[in-house]
Amino acid sequence: MRKILMTGGGTAGHVTPNIALFPSLRKNGFEIFYIGTESGIEKKLIEQENIPYFSIKAGKLRRYFDIKNITDISKISKGYFQALSIIHKIKPNIVFSKGGFVSSPVVWAAWTKRIPVIIHESDITPGLANKISIPFSKSICYSFPETINYLPKDKSKLTGIPVRQNLFQGNKNFGKKLCSFDSKSPIVLIIGGSLGSQVLNNIIRSSLQDLLKNFQICHICGKGNFDLNLKNLKGYKQFEYVSDELPHLFAAADIIISRAGATTLNEILALKKPNILIPLSKQASRGDQILNAESYKKHGFSFVIREEELNVEKLIDALKTVYNERNIYVKNMSKSNMANGIEEVMNVILENVK
Ligand SMILES: CC(=O)N[C@H]1[C@@H](OP(=O)(O)OP(=O)(O)OC[C@H]2O[C@@H](n3ccc(=O)[nH]c3=O)[C@H](O)[C@@H]2O)O[C@H](CO)[C@@H](O)[C@@H]1O
């Protein structure tokens, strides 16, 4: 049996595309192993899939000077030696890396052991972990056509992002039931990335009275962000993080309000859901979500509000506009061939496996 070692973590966007590949990998006769950190979101997500999980130390990589860089470098080198010993034990035929800080030491260790490495980049501009792994990889998969400007052309392939198959099997009525919603007004699903979003949580909660006049709101608010005071408000349902419920909530939603993390964007596109994107600002990130969102806007898939311009009136106007023009958005998304990357990524894996 061939063995594949997967890695990626920190946030769920670096994990769920790996999970989406599990059924096809199994069908193609691969035994799957995973390396993540002890405390990252990846541990819980992967262990519930019954995949053997190994943890290593990971240090945060920064593009700027910080005294913590010194301790983090020692964690990264410890992570590298831990990855070497895990690889020595498993002897994988191939390594697949979805990025995030934990992934770089795994890629370097695989390179040292001459195991072919595939990297997957979801955003328009490569994250730092992927950037420093690129020279050690055999192949790179990416999902936005624009990304090729940042990658070595000879070993990169436009594949899209693998989307979990169960997301296509949601039941609208069951989704409504999970939220105790009725059929009177449209349903808005708020999803702030895998960790939730304080900015989205604040604007939604401060405009709830107005929003509930026209919409029902299902709010995925992130771990630790549940507001007990709003628990029994009619037409408003909160979840901290959802797994099995997500397909049904997507199915029930008429409009989605989201951050612009590449994985969620791709799921929204695959499911053809009219949406409003509020990308993470440049102050809080390298600006990748702004580029992701602008690309979706350019294709006519999304309505975008910049964080600096966000206020209650703008949000409510945007909801009304997108709801009225929902058929146009669905039509634009139906024309896209960027939807599900499972098959293309599997082809790259099969081409490179030893
Ligand atoms: C703050 C930050 O660093 N964000 C980055 C992170 O996003 P982050 O990982 O937060 O968000 P993404 O949108 O990329 O992915 C989230 C994933 O989690 C899933 N999900 C989310 C909530 C939930 O309750 N249940 C659930 O299953 C979504 O369906 C999706 O599959 O990685 C992305 C992909 O490289 C980048 O584009 C983002 O800029």
The ligand as a MOL file (V3000), in Angstrom:
LIG
                    3D

  0  0  0     0  0            999 V3000
M  V30 BEGIN CTAB
M  V30 COUNTS 39 41 0 0 0
M  V30 BEGIN ATOM
M  V30 1 C -6.9160 34.8650 9.7320 0
M  V30 2 C -6.2120 34.0390 8.7300 0
M  V30 3 O -5.0370 33.7610 8.8180 0
M  V30 4 N -6.9430 33.6070 7.7150 0
M  V30 5 C -6.3960 32.7900 6.6520 0
M  V30 6 C -6.8240 31.3520 6.8650 0
M  V30 7 O -8.2310 31.3950 6.9080 0
M  V30 8 P -9.1710 30.4220 7.6840 0
M  V30 9 O -8.5490 29.0890 7.8070 0
M  V30 10 O -9.6370 31.0480 8.9330 0
M  V30 11 O -10.4260 30.4290 6.7340 0
M  V30 12 P -10.7830 29.7280 5.3840 0
M  V30 13 O -11.9550 30.4480 4.9530 0
M  V30 14 O -9.6800 29.6150 4.4040 0
M  V30 15 O -11.1790 28.2260 5.8210 0
M  V30 16 C -12.0230 27.9190 6.8440 0
M  V30 17 C -12.4500 26.4710 6.7110 0
M  V30 18 O -13.0890 26.0800 7.9060 0
M  V30 19 C -14.3870 25.6160 7.6250 0
M  V30 20 N -15.2510 25.9060 8.7710 0
M  V30 21 C -15.3300 27.1670 9.2730 0
M  V30 22 C -16.1420 27.4350 10.3500 0
M  V30 23 C -16.8740 26.3620 10.9180 0
M  V30 24 O -17.6230 26.5060 11.8850 0
M  V30 25 N -16.7630 25.1170 10.3770 0
M  V30 26 C -15.9550 24.8530 9.3120 0
M  V30 27 O -15.8770 23.7050 8.8460 0
M  V30 28 C -14.7990 26.3310 6.3520 0
M  V30 29 O -15.8710 25.6550 5.7560 0
M  V30 30 C -13.4720 26.2830 5.5820 0
M  V30 31 O -13.3030 25.0160 4.9930 0
M  V30 32 O -6.3600 30.5320 5.8000 0
M  V30 33 C -6.8740 30.9180 4.5140 0
M  V30 34 C -6.3950 29.9020 3.4840 0
M  V30 35 O -5.0380 29.9270 3.3160 0
M  V30 36 C -6.4790 32.3630 4.1830 0
M  V30 37 O -7.1060 32.7420 2.9840 0
M  V30 38 C -6.9360 33.2770 5.3070 0
M  V30 39 O -6.5090 34.6020 5.0610 0
M  V30 END ATOM
M  V30 BEGIN BOND
M  V30 1 1 1 2
M  V30 2 2 2 3
M  V30 3 1 2 4
M  V30 4 1 4 5
M  V30 5 1 5 6
M  V30 6 1 5 38
M  V30 7 1 6 7
M  V30 8 1 6 32
M  V30 9 1 7 8
M  V30 10 2 8 9
M  V30 11 1 8 10
M  V30 12 1 8 11
M  V30 13 1 11 12
M  V30 14 2 12 13
M  V30 15 1 12 14
M  V30 16 1 12 15
M  V30 17 1 15 16
M  V30 18 1 16 17
M  V30 19 1 17 18
M  V30 20 1 17 30
M  V30 21 1 18 19
M  V30 22 1 19 20
M  V30 23 1 19 28
M  V30 24 1 20 21
M  V30 25 1 20 26
M  V30 26 2 21 22
M  V30 27 1 22 23
M  V30 28 2 23 24
M  V30 29 1 23 25
M  V30 30 1 25 26
M  V30 31 2 26 27
M  V30 32 1 28 29
M  V30 33 1 28 30
M  V30 34 1 30 31
M  V30 35 1 32 33
M  V30 36 1 33 34
M  V30 37 1 33 36
M  V30 38 1 34 35
M  V30 39 1 36 37
M  V30 40 1 36 38
M  V30 41 1 38 39
M  V30 END BOND
M  V30 END CTAB
M  END
